[in-house]
Amino acid sequence: MKSLAGEPLDSATLEPAGIPGDRIVRVRGPEGVRTSRRQYRLLGLRGTLDPEGRPRIDGHRWDSPEALALVKAAAGADAWLEAWDGLDRFDILPLLVATDGAVAAFGRDIRRLRPNILVGGVEGLSERDWAGAELHIGNAIVRLDSLRGRCHMTTIDPDTLEVNPGVLRDIVRRFGNRLALNASVVRAGTIRVGDVVTLSRGDWHQKVHRCLSSYTGAQLCW
């Protein structure tokens, strides 16, 4: 579900279009797509997939009256839901990769950054030099494209939904407004928590990291 709270996963399949089921339903209004950039209470709703891979909102089928009522309460009475699997559901690339070193430096709940993949065992802000490299995780290969510009969504507490503009100002001041990495899938495969992660650039390889977790629901806004 685009712009809703994400779902932690113990394993995930990576395909050219990212994680299957990620952001395949979106919220719309008469003006177009609505996100938690403006309707921040959407982050108080949890998007998940049921065992058949069908999206749910707080446990309700996405196309049920109950789910629609929840979305209207969060995004406005004129909001509705629609299925959409076009690649434009991704604001930049299908994946967002974070590292535990950068998250520790950030010093706040990782959910504010909304990554798809968290890599552990990374020293400090090493991720800032990773653009252009590849991550080999399980039998999948992920290409790291660029650092992600951050937005207002980082200011929203994922539990209380309280807004603190100082969070984004801090990201701008300390990190040049860029944290985590835009990424795409070079080779499809399955990744699991605990998988060894190899950072590769040309003929250079470093196998010192582990996949700590994966998520659906990462979202960028401008």
C-alpha positions, 0 to 999 in steps of 0.5 A: 500500500503506497504511503501507509505504514509498511510491513516487516518481512523475514524474507522477500523475493526481489524482482525487476519491479521490486518486492511483489505486492509493494505499493500495488494499491494507492489512494486517490482524490479528485486532484490525483494520487494522495500520499502521506506527504500531505495526508500524514494520517495515512501513516497510521494505517498498516498495509500488509499482504495476506497469504494469497498476496492480496493487500489489506489495510489494518486487516481488512481487504483493500477493496472492502467498505471497512478499508475505504472508511479507514482511508477516508478518515485519514485522507478525506471523505472524497478519497478512494482506493485503486489497484495500480501496478505501473512502474510510476508507483515508485517515485525513483527506483523500486528499492530503498536500502538503508544501513545500520551505521547510518540509521544509528547516526540518524538516531531515530526510528528507522521507520521514519526512513521507510527502507525496503532493505536494512543492511547490518554490520556497516560502519558509520556513514559508509553507505555514502560511498556506495552509489554505483556499487552492487549488493549480492544478497542470497541469490539476488543482486541489487544495484545501488544508484544514488543517495535518497533525498529526504522529505516531510515524511521523516518528520512524522512519528510512526507511532503517535503521528506527531509532526516534528519539523526539526527532524528534517532540518536535522537531516539537512544539517547533518546529512545534506538531506540524503540518507539511504540509497535508491536501488534497483534489482539486477538479478532476481532472487530471494533474500532472508534476514541473516543472509550474508551481504557482499558489497561489490564494485568491479573486481572489488568485493567486501563480505562483511555485512548481513541482511537485518530486515526487509520491508514493504511500503517504502515511500519517497515524497517531494 
